[in-house]
Amino acid sequence: MQRSDFYTWMDKPKSKRQLEDERLMGLIKHSWLESGCVYGYRKIMSDLKD
């Protein structure tokens, strides 16, 4: 892999899936922080469904 390949890869736009993953991660972190960092995956999943 050449150095120029790396920078080409870094400059490419994010895919729709990657953007959706980042959005969901933000919602998950927000839910977890609002719980006082005690919610587990079941409660967070329930919050996301609501």
Number of C-alpha atoms within 10 A of each C-alpha: 5 6 7 9 10 10 10 9 9 10 9 8 9 10 9 9 9 11 12 12 12 12 11 13 12 12 15 17 13 13 19 18 12 11 13 8 11 11 14 10 11 9 14 18 13 9 13 12 7 6
